[in-house]
Amino acid sequence: MADVKSGMASKTNGSHSNGNSKSQQAGEQRQVRTAKHFIKRKSWIHELWIYIYQSWIDFWSWLFWGDPMRLQTKLRRLLELTDDLFKKNGIPYWIDCGVLIGCLRHGRLIPWDHDLDVGITPEGFKKVLELQKTEKLPEGFYWYREPEWHFTRIYLHDVWVDILEYQHNKTDDTIQPNLEENYIHNPEDRENYYPPIPVEFVYPLTTAKMWDRDYPVPADPESYLYCIYGDIWSMRKIPLLLTALWHPFQTIAFYLDYRRKLAKRKQQVRPVSSRLMAGKNGTNKTE
């Protein structure tokens, strides 16, 4: 995690050194607009429904996939194969979504995660489609392509990595996955919505350590994730408890490590992502 934080700090300082620049102000304004749906909560009935629905998904996943630690070994093998494959063929990419959260928050995958996500440019996506025709994967791995969607997958038995094509919107200098309309134009759908992400949060790509390997990540990974999820340091309790049913001692150690990192983080200067909702006076009104 030290490597992650030092990498984040250097990139964040470099990206935001010119605090009064018009590009930074425009980026922060876009970020504030993007994150509004995390602040404007619905009624308590709607929030309760979201909680029940998410808890049911967690429970169903727990029943379907079984031992979460079994999946961790498979997912790690799959992520390493993807990294080797893309680097060998000169395809730039970055780890995305839950994988990126696990990297920043824990230095490893989230124990109850059952799939992987990586982001890629349109040019890189074309190369991946060509690889599907020519690259033979090791035994147990296989390609999958959904013709109507602009993403593809690599499977390892019952787990997979989603390879998402991100398109650049030059009008407001943001990127979004090239998915169906409801995924990118319906902010009210908080479960599925992929908000636009300012390009300055993505490029230039940097690296962060997960386990014993450096993986490519966005330039300002915490601000990047804040666009999608809001605060990534709040951990959902239901999957944590379900994981503890399989591995109580490992889960306790995992949770205590998370609490130590959270306490250490609170003592440090707040990252840029937590200031974006504050406005020009620098006061976070959501706390």
C-alpha positions as CSV (number, residue, x, y, z in Angstrom):
1,M,0.0,0.0,0.0
2,A,2.9,2.3,0.6
3,D,3.7,2.1,-3.1
4,V,0.1,2.8,-3.9
5,K,0.0,5.9,-1.7
6,S,3.3,7.3,-2.8
7,G,2.3,6.8,-6.5
8,M,-1.0,8.5,-5.8
9,A,0.6,11.3,-4.0
10,S,3.1,12.1,-6.7
11,K,0.6,11.9,-9.5
12,T,-2.1,13.9,-7.6
13,N,0.4,16.6,-6.7
14,G,1.6,16.8,-10.3
15,S,-2.0,16.8,-11.7
16,H,-3.2,19.5,-9.4
17,S,-0.2,21.7,-8.8
18,N,-1.7,24.5,-10.8
19,G,-4.7,25.0,-8.6
20,N,-6.0,28.1,-10.3
21,S,-5.8,26.7,-13.9
22,K,-9.0,26.7,-15.9
23,S,-8.7,23.0,-16.8
24,Q,-8.6,22.0,-13.1
25,Q,-11.6,24.2,-12.2
26,A,-13.5,22.7,-15.1
27,G,-12.5,19.2,-14.0
28,E,-13.7,19.8,-10.5
29,Q,-17.0,21.3,-11.6
30,R,-17.6,18.2,-13.8
31,Q,-16.7,16.0,-10.9
32,V,-19.1,17.8,-8.6
33,R,-21.9,17.4,-11.1
34,T,-21.0,13.8,-11.6
35,A,-21.1,13.0,-7.9
36,K,-24.4,14.7,-7.1
37,H,-26.4,11.5,-7.3
38,F,-24.3,10.2,-4.4
39,I,-25.3,13.2,-2.2
40,K,-28.9,13.6,-3.1
41,R,-30.3,10.6,-1.4
42,K,-33.8,9.2,-2.1
43,S,-36.4,8.5,0.6
44,W,-35.5,6.1,3.4
45,I,-37.8,3.5,1.7
46,H,-35.8,3.7,-1.5
47,E,-32.5,3.5,0.5
48,L,-33.9,0.4,2.4
49,W,-34.8,-1.2,-0.9
50,I,-31.3,-0.6,-2.3
51,Y,-29.8,-2.2,0.8
52,I,-32.1,-5.2,0.7
53,Y,-31.5,-5.7,-3.0
54,Q,-27.7,-5.5,-2.6
55,S,-27.7,-7.8,0.4
56,W,-29.7,-10.3,-1.6
57,I,-27.2,-10.2,-4.5
58,D,-24.4,-10.7,-2.0
59,F,-26.1,-13.7,-0.4
60,W,-26.9,-15.2,-3.8
61,S,-23.3,-14.8,-4.9
62,W,-22.2,-16.4,-1.7
63,L,-24.4,-19.4,-2.4
64,F,-23.5,-19.7,-6.0
65,W,-19.7,-19.3,-5.9
66,G,-19.1,-20.8,-2.5
67,D,-15.8,-20.4,-0.8
68,P,-14.6,-16.9,-1.6
69,M,-11.0,-17.7,-1.0
70,R,-11.1,-20.4,-3.7
71,L,-12.1,-17.6,-6.1
72,Q,-9.2,-15.4,-5.0
73,T,-6.6,-17.9,-6.4
74,K,-8.4,-18.1,-9.7
75,L,-8.9,-14.4,-10.0
76,R,-5.2,-13.7,-9.3
77,R,-4.1,-16.2,-12.0
78,L,-6.6,-14.6,-14.4
79,L,-5.4,-11.0,-13.7
80,E,-1.7,-12.0,-14.1
81,L,-2.5,-13.7,-17.4
82,T,-4.3,-10.6,-18.6
83,D,-1.5,-8.4,-17.5
84,D,1.1,-10.6,-19.3
85,L,-1.0,-10.8,-22.4
86,F,-1.6,-7.1,-22.8
87,K,2.0,-6.1,-22.0
88,K,3.4,-8.7,-24.4
89,N,1.3,-7.2,-27.2
90,G,1.8,-3.5,-26.3
91,I,-1.8,-2.9,-25.3
92,P,-2.2,-0.1,-22.7
93,Y,-4.9,-0.8,-20.0
94,W,-5.8,0.0,-16.4
95,I,-7.4,-2.1,-13.7
96,D,-10.9,-0.8,-13.0
97,C,-13.9,-0.9,-10.7
98,G,-13.7,-3.4,-7.8
99,V,-10.2,-4.5,-8.7
100,L,-8.9,-0.9,-8.4
101,I,-10.7,-0.5,-5.0
102,G,-9.1,-3.7,-3.7
103,C,-5.7,-2.5,-4.9
104,L,-5.9,0.9,-3.2
105,R,-7.8,-0.1,-0.1
106,H,-6.2,-3.5,0.6
107,G,-3.2,-4.1,-1.7
108,R,-5.1,-7.2,-3.0
109,L,-8.5,-8.2,-4.3
110,I,-11.6,-7.7,-2.2
111,P,-12.1,-11.2,-0.7
112,W,-15.8,-11.5,-1.9
113,D,-15.2,-10.2,-5.4
114,H,-16.0,-12.8,-8.0
115,D,-14.9,-11.0,-11.2
116,L,-12.4,-8.6,-12.6
117,D,-12.6,-5.4,-14.7
118,V,-10.1,-3.6,-16.8
119,G,-10.4,-0.4,-18.9
120,I,-9.0,0.0,-22.4
121,T,-9.0,2.6,-25.2
122,P,-10.8,2.0,-28.5
123,E,-7.4,1.5,-30.2
124,G,-6.5,-1.1,-27.6
125,F,-9.9,-2.8,-27.9
126,K,-9.4,-3.3,-31.6
127,K,-6.1,-5.0,-30.8
128,V,-7.8,-7.3,-28.3
129,L,-10.4,-8.3,-30.9
130,E,-7.5,-9.2,-33.2
131,L,-5.8,-11.2,-30.4
132,Q,-9.0,-13.3,-30.1
133,K,-8.4,-14.6,-33.6
134,T,-4.7,-15.3,-33.2
135,E,-3.8,-15.8,-29.5
136,K,-4.3,-19.3,-28.1
137,L,-4.8,-19.1,-24.3
138,P,-3.5,-21.7,-21.8
139,E,-5.6,-24.6,-20.9
140,G,-8.6,-23.6,-18.8
141,F,-8.7,-20.0,-20.2
142,Y,-10.9,-19.0,-23.1
143,W,-12.1,-15.9,-24.9
144,Y,-15.7,-14.6,-24.9
145,R,-17.3,-11.8,-26.9
146,E,-20.7,-10.3,-26.6
147,P,-21.4,-9.1,-30.2
148,E,-23.9,-6.3,-29.3
149,W,-21.8,-4.9,-26.5
150,H,-18.4,-3.1,-26.7
151,F,-16.6,-5.3,-24.2
152,T,-15.1,-8.8,-24.3
153,R,-14.0,-11.3,-21.6
154,I,-11.4,-13.8,-20.7
155,Y,-12.7,-16.7,-18.7
156,L,-10.9,-19.0,-16.3
157,H,-13.5,-21.7,-15.6
158,D,-16.3,-19.9,-13.7
159,V,-14.6,-16.5,-13.2
160,W,-13.9,-13.8,-15.8
161,V,-12.3,-10.4,-16.5
162,D,-14.5,-7.8,-18.3
163,I,-12.4,-5.8,-20.8
164,L,-14.3,-2.5,-21.1
165,E,-13.8,-0.1,-24.0
166,Y,-13.7,3.5,-22.8
167,Q,-14.5,6.3,-25.3
168,H,-13.3,9.8,-25.1
169,N,-15.9,12.6,-25.2
170,K,-14.1,15.6,-26.5
171,T,-17.0,18.0,-25.8
172,D,-16.3,17.9,-22.0
173,D,-13.0,16.0,-22.0
174,T,-14.3,12.9,-20.2
175,I,-14.3,9.2,-20.8
176,Q,-17.1,6.6,-20.4
177,P,-17.5,2.9,-21.2
178,N,-19.0,2.2,-24.6
179,L,-22.1,0.4,-23.3
180,E,-25.8,0.5,-23.8
181,E,-27.5,3.9,-23.5
182,N,-29.1,3.2,-20.0
183,Y,-25.6,2.6,-18.5
184,I,-24.3,6.0,-19.5
185,H,-27.3,8.3,-19.7
186,N,-29.4,7.4,-16.7
187,P,-27.8,8.9,-13.5
188,E,-30.8,7.8,-11.4
189,D,-29.9,4.2,-11.9
190,R,-27.3,4.1,-9.2
191,E,-26.7,0.4,-9.5
192,N,-25.7,0.4,-13.2
193,Y,-24.8,4.0,-14.1
194,Y,-21.3,4.7,-15.4
195,P,-20.8,8.4,-15.0
196,P,-18.4,10.4,-17.2
197,I,-14.9,10.6,-15.7
198,P,-12.6,13.6,-16.4
199,V,-9.6,12.6,-18.5
200,E,-7.1,14.3,-16.1
201,F,-8.1,11.6,-13.5
202,V,-7.1,8.9,-16.0
203,Y,-4.0,10.0,-18.0
204,P,-1.1,9.6,-17.8
205,L,-1.4,6.1,-16.4
206,T,0.7,5.2,-13.4
207,T,1.2,1.9,-11.5
208,A,0.3,0.5,-8.1
209,K,1.4,-2.6,-6.3
210,M,-1.0,-5.5,-5.7
211,W,0.5,-8.6,-4.1
212,D,4.0,-8.7,-5.6
213,R,3.2,-7.1,-9.0
214,D,2.8,-3.6,-10.3
215,Y,-0.4,-3.0,-12.2
216,P,-1.4,0.0,-14.4
217,V,-3.9,2.4,-12.7
218,P,-5.4,5.8,-13.6
219,A,-3.4,8.9,-12.8
220,D,-5.5,9.9,-9.8
221,P,-7.2,6.5,-8.9
222,E,-9.1,7.7,-5.9
223,S,-10.7,10.6,-7.7
224,Y,-11.4,8.2,-10.6
225,L,-13.2,5.8,-8.3
226,Y,-15.0,8.6,-6.5
227,C,-16.7,9.4,-9.8
228,I,-18.2,5.9,-9.9
229,Y,-18.7,4.9,-6.3
230,G,-18.4,7.9,-4.0
231,D,-16.4,7.1,-0.9
232,I,-14.5,3.8,-1.5
233,W,-13.4,3.6,2.1
234,S,-16.8,2.5,3.4
235,M,-16.9,-1.3,3.5
236,R,-20.2,-3.2,3.1
237,K,-20.8,-5.4,6.1
238,I,-23.0,-8.2,4.6
239,P,-20.4,-9.7,2.3
240,L,-17.8,-9.3,5.0
241,L,-20.0,-11.4,7.4
242,L,-20.7,-14.0,4.8
243,T,-17.0,-14.4,4.0
244,A,-16.4,-14.8,7.8
245,L,-18.6,-17.9,7.7
246,W,-16.1,-19.6,5.5
247,H,-12.9,-18.2,6.9
248,P,-13.4,-16.4,10.3
249,F,-9.8,-15.9,11.3
250,Q,-8.7,-14.7,7.8
251,T,-11.6,-12.4,7.7
252,I,-10.9,-10.9,11.1
253,A,-7.3,-10.3,10.1
254,F,-8.4,-8.7,6.9
255,Y,-10.9,-6.4,8.7
256,L,-8.3,-5.3,11.3
257,D,-5.8,-4.5,8.6
258,Y,-8.5,-2.4,6.9
259,R,-9.2,-0.6,10.1
260,R,-5.5,0.2,10.6
261,K,-5.2,1.6,7.1
262,L,-8.4,3.6,7.5
263,A,-7.1,5.1,10.8
264,K,-3.8,6.0,9.2
265,R,-5.5,7.5,6.2
266,K,-7.6,9.8,8.4
267,Q,-4.5,11.2,9.9
268,Q,-3.1,12.2,6.5
269,V,-4.1,15.1,4.3
270,R,-7.4,14.5,2.6
271,P,-7.0,13.4,-1.0
272,V,-8.3,15.5,-3.9
273,S,-11.3,13.3,-4.3
274,S,-12.7,14.1,-0.9
275,R,-12.3,17.8,-1.6
276,L,-14.2,17.8,-4.8
277,M,-17.6,18.2,-3.2
278,A,-16.3,21.0,-1.0
279,G,-16.4,23.9,-3.5
280,K,-14.0,26.8,-3.5
281,N,-13.9,27.3,0.2
282,G,-12.4,23.8,0.8
283,T,-15.0,22.7,3.3
284,N,-16.5,19.3,2.8
285,K,-20.2,19.8,3.4
286,T,-21.0,16.1,3.3
287,E,-19.1,15.3,6.5
